[in-house]
Amino acid sequence: MATPPYNPNIPPPNDPRNDPRWQRAQSKAWQAQARASRDAWKAQARAQKDQWRAYRRSLRRTSLVGPLLLVAIGVVFLLVHSGRVSMPNLASWYAEWWPGLLIVIGLFMFAEWGIARARRASDAPPLRYQLGAGFSFVVALLIIAGIAASEAKEHSFDFSDMKINGEDWDHFAGSKHENDPAPIVRALAAGSILTIDNARGDVAVTGLSDDGQLHLTAHNEVYSQNDDDAQDKLKQLEARIATTGDTMSITIPTIDSGHSDITAQVPAGTQITVNANRGDVHVSNIKANVTVTANHGDIDLKGITGAVIAHINQSSSALAIASITGPVTVEGRGDEINLSDIAGKVNVKADFFGGGHMQHIRDAVMFQSSKITFSLARLDGEVNIDGTDDFNVQQAVGPVTVDTKNRNINLTRVSGDLTVQNKNGEVEIGAAAPLGAVRVDNHNGSVHLSIPDRAGFTVQADTTDGEVHSDFSLASRSSENAGSLSGTVGGGGHAIRLTTTHGDIALRRADLAPLPPVPPAMPVLRMPEPPAPPVLTQSADPERALAEAKEAVKQAEQQMRQAQQEANREREQALKDANKQREDALREASKAREEALNEARKAREDGLREARKAREDALREAAKAREEARRNAHSDNQ
């Protein structure tokens, strides 16, 4: 042990190192030094960690998937709000295809990763893309909505009952208040022009007035928190009538949380123009031109002698036009279209996403939409347009042209020239006399053409990846991946040209009856006549005559109210009957399904029982055969 240095000036007993206070101070100094070293090491480690985190953060990039998804959602809701896409169709489509959204998101992220990996330097670390909590929350909501919509569709939920109209939000404004203002009667000469503008509410116009006057009735409804405000709104909803020359205009003011359903009876020769923003339009028994615009509602036009122009601008709305003697023009977009018994030309330039039906049109038809275009010279039968799959025409006179894709086309008893262009679907044509030129250009589908037995024509038919078949004596050529038909039948005539890919071509003999040169007369619909107004007797006393007139008006109003109440009762009863029939049908279907499941379960159990029994019998037979074989082998050995 080393001896501490000796200091002659300080006696050994008085050495500070031997003082406990000095030792404690020295120990505290050492502890402080140790803590400072530890804090410095921690600060250095924390700085290195922050530096590494900042470096890793610099390698991150915000993914474009989130903004693109928000833009897509905004575009979809804009289309729904503007009426270009119906909410029921969107919900039904999303219920079936929502998993595709996750696939698209994954593909975008994979593409970003691939682009970043391809653009980075060889010695640089790869970039990382992050989505964020907000994006994850939105994706989770979309997944939950997709699962809920799928479950609803699987349980036969009717998405067409979903409506987002301004009226649906009125119920939150308070309780409903309604009234029926006194009928308005104004002189309206035959041949005058009547214009009706109703922003919110239905419009019904009939040409049943035989006294040369306009008879206008209304049913007003408002939603409000108090009665005084409701009464003010009901007064503001009263119709405003203005007359300029031979033109009369009826305007229904726009009131928040209120709408007015109006019914107008006019002389049959009055020209009608109706503009409805939110509401259905019904016009009938008019012997003049009719122009209707419905932005958010159905259109129903019947029994009109004159030109008809209809603008429909809601994807979930329906259009029905029947018994028209003049030309018909349709523009816009809707859900379904139904045209019947029209004597004039029909020109449709609109999209109807739910399809449509046409029948008995005595003049030319031109139909143009984003999915299908067709035209014909006359329609004695009917045309059925499925929303997405099929297109069927029966009894039409050509020239007939059809241009579409992704549909199965079936034309039956079509005479005259015929031109068809289609992709990804089958084409089946039954041509009737007189036969015209036929040209069919199809891709990815078969072509079947039936021709009158005694018709004369020349034919050239070619297919790739398909076969050719013919009931006529024609030159044919077939190879491993192609086939063709060519030749002349019946001394020649109109040319028939058929081409397709990935499908067969067949020419068949048929005996379809020719179409008559003139179609049968078109029936004219007419609404039932209203009850005749009471006849006022002439009286020498003016006061008595005025009292009788007031009494007659009161009786007429009472009859009108009774008729309206009766119609409402019948409507409610019809709705109850329809709901009951629907419930009975659902109950019967559920019962039939349970019975079918029980039968299937019983058949399965019987099958399993029979199979088990057959297996046991087979095992017994096999054991018996083995025992017999063993005894035979033993006897042979002996």
C-alpha positions as CSV (number, residue, x, y, z in Angstrom):
1,M,0.0,0.0,0.0
2,A,1.4,3.3,-1.0
3,T,2.1,5.9,1.6
4,P,0.5,9.3,1.1
5,P,2.9,12.1,0.5
6,Y,4.1,13.7,3.6
7,N,3.6,17.4,4.1
8,P,5.7,18.8,6.8
9,N,3.5,21.9,7.3
10,I,0.4,19.9,8.0
11,P,0.4,17.3,10.7
12,P,-0.9,14.0,9.6
13,P,-4.0,14.1,11.8
14,N,-5.1,17.3,10.2
15,D,-4.8,16.0,6.5
16,P,-8.2,17.0,4.6
17,R,-8.4,13.6,3.0
18,N,-9.0,12.2,6.4
19,D,-11.8,14.7,7.0
20,P,-15.3,13.0,6.5
21,R,-16.7,16.3,5.2
22,W,-14.1,16.4,2.5
23,Q,-14.9,12.8,1.6
24,R,-18.6,13.6,1.3
25,A,-17.9,16.6,-0.9
26,Q,-15.6,14.5,-3.1
27,S,-18.3,11.8,-3.4
28,K,-20.9,14.3,-4.5
29,A,-18.5,15.7,-7.1
30,W,-18.0,12.2,-8.5
31,Q,-21.8,11.6,-8.6
32,A,-22.4,14.9,-10.4
33,Q,-19.7,14.1,-12.9
34,A,-21.3,10.7,-13.5
35,R,-24.7,12.2,-14.0
36,A,-23.4,14.8,-16.4
37,S,-21.7,12.0,-18.5
38,R,-24.9,10.0,-18.5
39,D,-27.0,13.0,-19.5
40,A,-24.5,13.8,-22.3
41,W,-24.7,10.2,-23.5
42,K,-28.5,10.3,-23.5
43,A,-28.6,13.6,-25.3
44,Q,-26.2,12.3,-27.9
45,A,-28.3,9.1,-28.4
46,R,-31.5,11.2,-28.6
47,A,-30.0,13.5,-31.2
48,Q,-28.9,10.5,-33.2
49,K,-32.4,9.0,-33.0
50,D,-34.0,12.3,-34.0
51,Q,-31.6,12.5,-36.9
52,W,-32.4,9.0,-38.0
53,R,-36.1,9.6,-37.7
54,A,-35.8,12.8,-39.7
55,Y,-33.9,10.9,-42.4
56,R,-36.5,8.2,-42.5
57,R,-39.2,10.8,-42.7
58,S,-37.5,12.4,-45.6
59,L,-37.8,9.2,-47.5
60,R,-41.6,9.2,-47.0
61,R,-44.0,10.6,-49.6
62,T,-47.7,11.3,-49.3
63,S,-49.6,8.8,-51.5
64,L,-51.8,10.2,-54.3
65,V,-54.3,7.5,-53.6
66,G,-56.0,9.5,-50.8
67,P,-56.6,12.7,-52.9
68,L,-57.7,10.6,-56.0
69,L,-60.2,8.7,-53.8
70,L,-61.6,12.0,-52.5
71,V,-61.9,13.4,-56.0
72,A,-63.6,10.3,-57.2
73,I,-66.1,10.4,-54.2
74,G,-66.7,14.1,-54.9
75,V,-67.4,13.5,-58.6
76,V,-69.8,10.6,-57.8
77,F,-71.8,12.8,-55.4
78,L,-71.8,15.7,-57.8
79,L,-73.3,13.4,-60.5
80,V,-75.9,12.2,-58.0
81,H,-76.7,15.8,-56.9
82,S,-77.0,17.0,-60.5
83,G,-79.3,14.1,-61.4
84,R,-77.0,12.5,-63.9
85,V,-76.7,9.3,-61.8
86,S,-79.6,8.0,-59.8
87,M,-79.0,7.1,-56.1
88,P,-80.8,3.7,-56.4
89,N,-78.6,2.6,-59.4
90,L,-75.5,3.8,-57.6
91,A,-76.4,1.9,-54.4
92,S,-77.2,-1.3,-56.4
93,W,-74.0,-1.1,-58.3
94,Y,-71.9,-0.4,-55.3
95,A,-73.4,-3.3,-53.4
96,E,-72.2,-5.7,-56.1
97,W,-68.8,-4.1,-57.1
98,W,-67.5,-2.4,-54.0
99,P,-64.5,-4.9,-53.5
100,G,-63.2,-3.6,-56.8
101,L,-62.5,-0.3,-55.0
102,L,-60.0,-2.0,-52.7
103,I,-58.4,-3.7,-55.8
104,V,-58.0,-0.3,-57.5
105,I,-56.5,1.3,-54.3
106,G,-54.0,-1.6,-54.1
107,L,-53.0,-1.3,-57.7
108,F,-52.4,2.4,-57.3
109,M,-50.2,1.8,-54.3
110,F,-48.3,-0.9,-56.1
111,A,-47.8,1.4,-59.1
112,E,-46.4,4.1,-56.8
113,W,-44.0,1.6,-55.2
114,G,-42.9,0.4,-58.6
115,I,-42.3,3.9,-60.0
116,A,-40.4,5.0,-56.9
117,R,-38.2,1.8,-57.0
118,A,-37.5,2.4,-60.7
119,R,-36.5,6.0,-60.3
120,R,-34.3,5.7,-57.2
121,A,-30.5,5.6,-57.5
122,S,-28.8,2.2,-57.0
123,D,-27.2,3.2,-53.7
124,A,-30.2,5.2,-52.4
125,P,-32.7,3.6,-50.0
126,P,-36.3,3.2,-51.4
127,L,-38.9,5.8,-50.9
128,R,-41.9,5.0,-48.7
129,Y,-45.5,6.1,-49.3
130,Q,-47.9,6.7,-46.4
131,L,-51.7,7.0,-46.5
132,G,-52.5,8.5,-43.1
133,A,-55.2,7.9,-40.5
134,G,-57.8,10.0,-42.3
135,F,-57.5,7.9,-45.5
136,S,-57.7,4.7,-43.5
137,F,-60.9,5.9,-41.8
138,V,-62.5,6.8,-45.2
139,V,-61.6,3.3,-46.6
140,A,-63.0,1.7,-43.4
141,L,-66.3,3.6,-44.0
142,L,-66.4,2.6,-47.6
143,I,-65.9,-1.1,-46.6
144,I,-68.6,-0.9,-44.0
145,A,-71.0,0.7,-46.5
146,G,-70.1,-1.9,-49.1
147,I,-70.8,-4.8,-46.7
148,A,-74.1,-3.2,-45.5
149,A,-75.2,-2.6,-49.1
150,S,-74.3,-6.2,-50.1
151,E,-76.2,-7.6,-47.2
152,A,-79.2,-5.4,-48.1
153,K,-79.1,-6.6,-51.7
154,E,-78.8,-10.2,-50.6
155,H,-81.9,-9.8,-48.5
156,S,-83.8,-8.4,-51.6
157,F,-83.8,-4.8,-50.4
158,D,-85.4,-2.6,-53.1
159,F,-82.9,0.3,-53.7
160,S,-85.4,2.0,-56.0
161,D,-87.2,3.1,-52.8
162,M,-84.3,5.4,-52.0
163,K,-85.0,9.0,-52.9
164,I,-83.1,12.1,-52.2
165,N,-85.4,14.9,-53.1
166,G,-86.0,18.3,-51.6
167,E,-89.4,17.1,-50.3
168,D,-87.7,14.5,-48.1
169,W,-86.0,17.1,-46.0
170,D,-89.2,19.2,-45.7
171,H,-90.4,16.8,-42.9
172,F,-87.6,18.1,-40.7
173,A,-89.0,21.7,-40.9
174,G,-92.0,20.9,-38.8
175,S,-95.5,19.5,-39.0
176,K,-97.5,19.4,-42.2
177,H,-100.2,21.9,-43.0
178,E,-102.4,21.7,-46.1
179,N,-105.3,23.4,-47.8
180,D,-107.4,23.3,-51.0
181,P,-107.8,26.9,-52.3
182,A,-111.1,27.9,-54.0
183,P,-111.2,26.8,-57.7
184,I,-110.1,29.4,-60.2
185,V,-112.2,29.9,-63.4
186,R,-110.9,32.1,-66.2
187,A,-112.0,32.5,-69.8
188,L,-109.6,30.7,-72.2
189,A,-110.5,30.6,-75.9
190,A,-109.7,27.5,-78.0
191,G,-106.4,27.8,-79.7
192,S,-104.8,29.8,-76.9
193,I,-101.5,29.0,-75.3
194,L,-101.3,28.0,-71.7
195,T,-97.9,28.0,-69.9
196,I,-97.6,26.4,-66.4
197,D,-94.5,26.8,-64.2
198,N,-94.5,24.8,-61.0
199,A,-91.2,24.5,-59.1
200,R,-92.4,22.0,-56.5
201,G,-95.4,19.9,-57.1
202,D,-97.3,17.8,-59.6
203,V,-99.1,19.2,-62.6
204,A,-102.1,17.6,-64.3
205,V,-103.7,19.1,-67.4
206,T,-106.7,17.7,-69.2
207,G,-108.6,19.0,-72.2
208,L,-112.0,18.3,-70.8
209,S,-113.3,21.8,-70.4
210,D,-116.3,22.3,-72.8
211,D,-117.3,25.8,-71.6
212,G,-114.4,27.7,-73.0
213,Q,-112.8,28.3,-69.6
214,L,-109.9,27.3,-67.5
215,H,-110.8,25.4,-64.3
216,L,-107.8,25.4,-61.9
217,T,-107.7,23.5,-58.6
218,A,-104.8,23.1,-56.2
219,H,-103.7,21.1,-53.2
220,N,-101.1,22.9,-51.2
221,E,-98.8,21.5,-48.4
222,V,-96.3,23.3,-46.3
223,Y,-94.1,22.2,-43.3
224,S,-93.7,24.6,-40.4
225,Q,-93.2,24.8,-36.7
226,N,-96.2,27.1,-36.0
227,D,-99.6,27.7,-37.5
228,D,-99.2,31.4,-38.3
229,D,-96.1,30.8,-40.4
230,A,-97.9,27.9,-42.1
231,Q,-100.8,30.1,-43.0
232,D,-98.5,32.8,-44.4
233,K,-96.8,30.2,-46.6
234,L,-100.1,28.7,-47.8
235,K,-101.2,32.2,-48.9
236,Q,-97.9,32.7,-50.7
237,L,-98.5,29.4,-52.6
238,E,-101.6,30.7,-54.4
239,A,-101.3,30.5,-58.2
240,R,-100.4,33.7,-60.1
241,I,-102.2,34.0,-63.4
242,A,-101.2,36.5,-66.1
243,T,-102.7,36.9,-69.6
244,T,-100.9,38.5,-72.6
245,G,-102.9,38.4,-75.9
246,D,-103.7,34.7,-76.5
247,T,-101.2,33.4,-74.0
248,M,-102.0,32.7,-70.4
249,S,-99.3,31.8,-67.9
250,I,-99.8,30.2,-64.5
251,T,-96.9,30.4,-62.0
252,I,-96.8,28.7,-58.6
253,P,-94.4,30.6,-56.3
254,T,-91.4,28.8,-54.8
255,I,-91.8,28.5,-51.0
256,D,-89.3,26.8,-48.7
257,S,-90.7,23.5,-47.3
258,G,-93.9,23.8,-49.4
259,H,-95.3,22.5,-52.6
260,S,-98.5,22.7,-54.6
261,D,-100.2,20.0,-56.8
262,I,-102.3,21.6,-59.4
263,T,-105.0,20.3,-61.8
264,A,-106.1,22.3,-64.8
265,Q,-109.0,21.6,-67.1
266,V,-108.8,23.5,-70.4
267,P,-110.5,23.5,-73.8
268,A,-109.1,20.6,-75.9
269,G,-107.6,23.0,-78.5
270,T,-105.3,24.8,-76.1
271,Q,-101.6,24.5,-76.6
272,I,-99.8,23.4,-73.5
273,T,-96.3,24.1,-72.1
274,V,-95.5,22.8,-68.7
275,N,-92.2,23.4,-66.7
276,A,-91.9,21.3,-63.5
277,N,-88.8,21.3,-61.4
278,R,-89.7,18.7,-58.7
279,G,-92.9,16.9,-59.5
280,D,-94.7,14.6,-62.0
281,V,-96.5,15.9,-65.1
282,H,-99.7,14.4,-66.5
283,V,-101.3,15.8,-69.7
284,S,-104.2,14.1,-71.6
285,N,-107.0,14.8,-74.1
286,I,-105.3,17.8,-75.8
287,K,-106.0,18.6,-79.5
288,A,-102.9,20.8,-79.9
289,N,-99.2,20.8,-79.4
290,V,-97.8,19.9,-76.0
291,T,-94.3,20.7,-74.6
292,V,-93.3,19.3,-71.2
293,T,-90.1,19.7,-69.1
294,A,-89.7,17.7,-65.9
295,N,-86.4,18.0,-64.1
296,H,-87.1,15.7,-61.2
297,G,-90.3,13.8,-61.9
298,D,-92.2,11.4,-64.2
299,I,-93.9,12.4,-67.4
300,D,-97.2,10.8,-68.5
301,L,-98.8,12.0,-71.8
302,K,-101.9,10.5,-73.3
303,G,-104.6,11.2,-76.0
304,I,-102.9,14.2,-77.7
305,T,-103.7,15.3,-81.2
306,G,-100.6,17.3,-82.1
307,A,-96.8,17.4,-81.7
308,V,-95.3,16.3,-78.4
309,I,-91.9,17.5,-77.1
310,A,-90.7,16.0,-73.8
311,H,-87.6,16.9,-71.8
312,I,-86.9,14.6,-68.9
313,N,-83.8,15.3,-66.8
314,Q,-83.7,12.8,-63.9
315,S,-82.0,9.4,-64.1
316,S,-84.6,7.8,-61.9
317,S,-87.7,9.2,-63.7
318,A,-90.0,7.4,-66.1
319,L,-91.6,8.6,-69.3
320,A,-94.8,7.3,-70.8
321,I,-96.4,8.6,-74.0
322,A,-99.4,6.9,-75.6
323,S,-102.1,7.6,-78.2
324,I,-100.4,10.5,-80.0
325,T,-101.4,11.5,-83.6
326,G,-98.5,13.9,-84.1
327,P,-94.7,13.6,-84.0
328,V,-92.9,12.9,-80.7
329,T,-89.5,14.3,-79.6
330,V,-87.8,13.2,-76.4
331,E,-84.6,14.6,-75.0
332,G,-82.6,14.2,-71.7
333,R,-82.2,11.2,-69.5
334,G,-84.3,8.9,-67.4
335,D,-84.9,5.5,-66.0
336,E,-87.5,4.0,-68.4
337,I,-89.4,5.0,-71.6
338,N,-92.7,3.6,-72.8
339,L,-94.1,4.7,-76.2
340,S,-97.3,3.2,-77.7
341,D,-99.9,4.0,-80.3
342,I,-98.1,6.9,-82.0
343,A,-99.1,8.0,-85.6
344,G,-96.3,10.5,-86.1
345,K,-92.5,10.3,-86.2
346,V,-90.6,9.5,-83.1
347,N,-87.2,11.0,-82.4
348,V,-85.6,10.1,-79.1
349,K,-82.2,11.5,-78.1
350,A,-81.8,10.5,-74.5
351,D,-80.3,7.9,-72.1
352,F,-82.7,5.6,-70.3
353,F,-80.7,3.5,-67.9
354,G,-83.5,1.1,-67.0
355,G,-84.5,0.3,-70.6
356,G,-87.8,0.8,-72.4
357,H,-90.7,-0.4,-74.4
358,M,-92.2,0.8,-77.7
359,Q,-95.2,-0.5,-79.7
360,H,-97.5,0.4,-82.6
361,I,-95.7,3.4,-84.2
362,R,-97.0,4.1,-87.6
363,D,-94.1,6.3,-88.8
364,A,-90.3,6.4,-88.6
365,V,-88.5,5.8,-85.3
366,M,-85.0,7.2,-84.5
367,F,-83.5,6.3,-81.1
368,Q,-80.1,7.6,-80.0
369,S,-78.4,7.1,-76.7
370,S,-74.9,6.5,-75.4
371,K,-75.4,2.7,-75.4
372,I,-77.6,2.0,-78.4
373,T,-78.7,3.6,-81.6
374,F,-81.4,2.2,-83.8
375,S,-83.9,3.4,-86.4
376,L,-86.8,1.8,-88.4
377,A,-89.4,2.9,-90.9
378,R,-92.5,1.6,-89.0
379,L,-93.2,-0.5,-85.9
380,D,-96.2,-2.8,-86.2
381,G,-95.2,-4.8,-83.2
382,E,-92.9,-3.9,-80.3
383,V,-89.4,-3.0,-79.2
384,N,-88.0,-4.0,-75.9
385,I,-84.8,-2.5,-74.6
386,D,-83.2,-4.1,-71.6
387,G,-81.1,-1.8,-69.5
388,T,-77.8,-3.6,-70.2
389,D,-78.3,-7.1,-71.8
390,D,-80.9,-7.6,-74.6
391,F,-82.5,-5.7,-77.5
392,N,-85.6,-7.3,-79.1
393,V,-87.7,-6.1,-82.1
394,Q,-90.8,-7.8,-83.3
395,Q,-92.7,-6.9,-86.5
396,A,-90.9,-3.9,-87.9
397,V,-90.6,-2.5,-91.4
398,G,-87.2,-1.4,-92.7
399,P,-84.9,0.1,-93.4
400,V,-83.8,-1.0,-89.9
401,T,-80.4,-0.1,-88.4
402,V,-79.0,-1.2,-85.1
403,D,-75.7,0.0,-83.6
404,T,-74.7,-1.2,-80.1
405,K,-72.4,-3.5,-78.2
406,N,-72.5,-5.9,-75.3
407,R,-76.0,-7.0,-76.1
408,N,-77.9,-9.9,-77.5
409,I,-80.0,-8.8,-80.5
410,N,-83.2,-10.6,-81.5
411,L,-85.1,-9.3,-84.5
412,T,-88.2,-11.1,-85.5
413,R,-90.4,-10.5,-88.6
414,V,-88.4,-7.6,-89.8
415,S,-88.9,-6.7,-93.5
416,G,-86.8,-4.5,-95.8
417,D,-83.2,-3.5,-95.6
418,L,-81.4,-4.4,-92.4
419,T,-78.0,-3.2,-90.9
420,V,-76.7,-4.5,-87.6
421,Q,-73.4,-3.6,-85.8
422,N,-72.7,-5.3,-82.5
423,K,-69.9,-6.5,-80.2
424,N,-69.8,-9.1,-77.5
425,G,-73.3,-10.6,-78.1
426,E,-75.3,-12.9,-80.3
427,V,-77.4,-11.7,-83.2
428,E,-80.6,-13.6,-84.2
429,I,-82.7,-12.3,-87.1
430,G,-86.0,-13.6,-88.5
431,A,-86.5,-11.8,-91.9
432,A,-90.0,-11.5,-93.3
433,A,-91.1,-10.8,-96.9
434,P,-90.3,-8.6,-98.7
435,L,-86.6,-9.4,-98.1
436,G,-84.2,-6.5,-98.4
437,A,-80.4,-6.1,-98.2
438,V,-79.0,-7.5,-95.0
439,R,-75.6,-6.6,-93.5
440,V,-74.5,-7.8,-90.1
441,D,-71.1,-7.0,-88.6
442,N,-70.6,-8.8,-85.3
443,H,-67.7,-9.4,-83.0
444,N,-67.4,-12.1,-80.3
445,G,-70.8,-13.7,-81.0
446,S,-72.8,-15.9,-83.3
447,V,-75.1,-14.8,-86.1
448,H,-78.3,-16.7,-87.0
449,L,-80.4,-15.5,-89.9
450,S,-83.7,-17.0,-91.0
451,I,-84.8,-16.2,-94.5
452,P,-88.2,-16.8,-96.3
453,D,-88.2,-20.0,-98.2
454,R,-88.9,-18.6,-101.7
455,A,-86.7,-15.5,-101.4
456,G,-83.9,-14.7,-103.9
457,F,-80.6,-13.3,-102.7
458,T,-76.8,-13.5,-102.9
459,V,-74.8,-14.2,-99.8
460,Q,-71.3,-13.9,-98.5
461,A,-70.7,-15.0,-94.9
462,D,-67.4,-15.2,-93.1
463,T,-66.4,-16.1,-89.6
464,T,-63.2,-16.7,-87.7
465,D,-62.9,-19.1,-84.8
466,G,-66.4,-20.4,-85.7
467,E,-68.4,-22.7,-88.1
468,V,-70.9,-22.0,-90.8
469,H,-74.2,-23.8,-91.3
470,S,-76.8,-23.4,-94.1
471,D,-80.1,-24.9,-95.2
472,F,-79.5,-23.6,-98.7
473,S,-77.3,-25.0,-101.4
474,L,-74.3,-22.7,-101.1
475,A,-70.5,-23.1,-101.5
476,S,-68.9,-23.5,-98.0
477,R,-65.4,-23.6,-96.8
478,S,-64.3,-24.5,-93.3
479,S,-60.8,-24.7,-91.8
480,E,-59.5,-25.0,-88.3
481,N,-60.1,-21.4,-87.4
482,A,-62.3,-19.9,-90.1
483,G,-65.4,-20.6,-92.2
484,S,-67.3,-19.0,-95.1
485,L,-70.5,-19.3,-97.2
486,S,-71.1,-17.8,-100.6
487,G,-73.5,-18.2,-103.5
488,T,-76.8,-17.3,-105.1
489,V,-80.2,-18.5,-104.2
490,G,-83.5,-18.2,-106.1
491,G,-82.0,-16.4,-109.1
492,G,-80.3,-13.7,-107.0
493,G,-81.6,-10.5,-105.5
494,H,-80.6,-8.4,-102.5
495,A,-77.1,-8.9,-101.1
496,I,-76.7,-10.6,-97.7
497,R,-73.3,-9.9,-96.0
498,L,-72.6,-11.5,-92.6
499,T,-69.3,-11.3,-90.7
500,T,-68.4,-12.3,-87.2
501,T,-65.5,-13.4,-85.0
502,H,-65.4,-16.1,-82.3
503,G,-68.9,-17.3,-83.2
504,D,-70.9,-19.4,-85.7
505,I,-73.0,-18.3,-88.7
506,A,-76.2,-20.1,-89.6
507,L,-78.6,-19.5,-92.5
508,R,-82.0,-21.1,-92.0
509,R,-85.2,-21.5,-94.0
510,A,-88.2,-20.0,-92.4
511,D,-91.8,-19.3,-93.2
512,L,-92.6,-16.0,-91.4
513,A,-95.8,-14.3,-92.4
514,P,-95.2,-11.0,-94.3
515,L,-96.1,-7.7,-92.6
516,P,-99.2,-5.9,-93.9
517,P,-98.6,-2.9,-96.0
518,V,-100.7,-0.7,-93.8
519,P,-100.9,-1.2,-90.0
520,P,-104.2,-1.4,-88.2
521,A,-105.9,1.8,-87.1
522,M,-104.5,3.3,-84.0
523,P,-106.8,3.5,-81.0
524,V,-107.3,6.9,-79.5
525,L,-107.4,7.1,-75.7
526,R,-109.6,9.6,-73.9
527,M,-110.0,10.2,-70.3
528,P,-113.5,9.8,-68.9
529,E,-115.6,12.9,-69.0
530,P,-116.2,14.6,-65.6
531,P,-119.8,14.9,-64.3
532,A,-121.7,17.7,-66.0
533,P,-121.9,20.9,-64.0
534,P,-125.3,21.8,-62.5
535,V,-127.5,23.9,-64.8
536,L,-128.6,27.2,-63.4
537,T,-132.1,28.3,-64.1
538,Q,-132.8,31.9,-65.1
539,S,-134.5,34.0,-62.5
540,A,-135.9,37.4,-62.6
541,D,-134.6,38.1,-59.2
542,P,-130.8,38.9,-59.4
543,E,-130.2,38.2,-55.7
544,R,-131.9,34.8,-56.0
545,A,-129.9,34.0,-59.1
546,L,-126.7,35.0,-57.3
547,A,-127.7,32.8,-54.3
548,E,-128.4,29.9,-56.7
549,A,-125.0,30.4,-58.3
550,K,-123.2,30.4,-55.0
551,E,-125.1,27.3,-54.0
552,A,-124.2,25.6,-57.2
553,V,-120.5,26.5,-56.8
554,K,-120.7,25.1,-53.2
555,Q,-122.2,21.9,-54.4
556,A,-119.6,21.6,-57.2
557,E,-116.8,22.1,-54.6
558,Q,-118.4,19.6,-52.3
559,Q,-118.6,17.0,-55.2
560,M,-115.0,17.7,-56.1
561,R,-113.9,17.2,-52.5
562,Q,-115.9,14.0,-52.3
563,A,-114.4,12.7,-55.6
564,Q,-110.9,13.6,-54.3
565,Q,-111.5,11.8,-51.0
566,E,-112.9,8.8,-52.8
567,A,-109.8,8.7,-55.1
568,N,-107.6,9.0,-52.1
569,R,-109.4,6.1,-50.4
570,E,-109.2,4.0,-53.5
571,R,-105.5,4.8,-53.8
572,E,-104.9,3.9,-50.1
573,Q,-106.9,0.7,-50.5
574,A,-104.9,-0.2,-53.7
575,L,-101.7,0.4,-51.8
576,K,-102.9,-1.8,-48.9
577,D,-103.9,-4.5,-51.4
578,A,-100.6,-4.3,-53.2
579,N,-98.7,-4.5,-49.9
580,K,-100.8,-7.4,-48.8
581,Q,-100.2,-9.2,-52.0
582,R,-96.5,-8.5,-51.8
583,E,-96.4,-9.8,-48.2
584,D,-98.4,-12.9,-49.2
585,A,-96.0,-13.5,-52.1
586,L,-93.0,-13.1,-49.8
587,R,-94.6,-15.4,-47.3
588,E,-95.4,-18.0,-50.0
589,A,-91.9,-17.7,-51.4
590,S,-90.4,-18.1,-47.9
591,K,-92.6,-21.1,-47.3
592,A,-91.7,-22.6,-50.7
593,R,-88.0,-22.0,-49.9
594,E,-88.3,-23.7,-46.5
595,E,-90.1,-26.7,-48.1
596,A,-87.5,-26.9,-50.8
597,L,-84.7,-26.8,-48.2
598,N,-86.5,-29.5,-46.1
599,E,-87.0,-31.6,-49.2
600,A,-83.3,-31.2,-50.2
601,R,-82.3,-32.0,-46.6
602,K,-84.5,-35.1,-46.6
603,A,-83.2,-36.2,-49.9
604,R,-79.6,-35.7,-48.7
605,E,-80.3,-37.7,-45.6
606,D,-82.0,-40.4,-47.7
607,G,-79.0,-40.4,-50.0
608,L,-76.5,-40.6,-47.2
609,R,-78.6,-43.4,-45.7
610,E,-78.7,-45.3,-48.9
611,A,-75.0,-44.8,-49.5
612,R,-74.2,-46.0,-46.0
613,K,-76.3,-49.0,-46.5
614,A,-74.8,-49.8,-49.9
615,R,-71.3,-49.4,-48.3
616,E,-72.2,-51.8,-45.5
617,D,-73.6,-54.3,-48.0
618,A,-70.5,-53.9,-50.1
619,L,-68.3,-54.5,-47.1
620,R,-70.2,-57.5,-46.1
621,E,-70.0,-58.9,-49.6
622,A,-66.3,-58.2,-49.7
623,A,-65.8,-59.9,-46.3
624,K,-67.8,-62.8,-47.5
625,A,-65.9,-63.1,-50.7
626,R,-62.6,-63.0,-48.8
627,E,-63.8,-65.7,-46.4
628,E,-64.9,-67.8,-49.3
629,A,-61.5,-67.3,-51.1
630,R,-59.7,-68.2,-47.8
631,R,-61.7,-71.5,-47.5
632,N,-61.0,-72.4,-51.1
633,A,-57.3,-71.7,-50.7
634,H,-57.2,-73.8,-47.5
635,S,-59.0,-76.7,-49.2
636,D,-56.6,-76.5,-52.2
637,N,-53.6,-76.7,-49.9
638,Q,-55.0,-79.8,-48.2
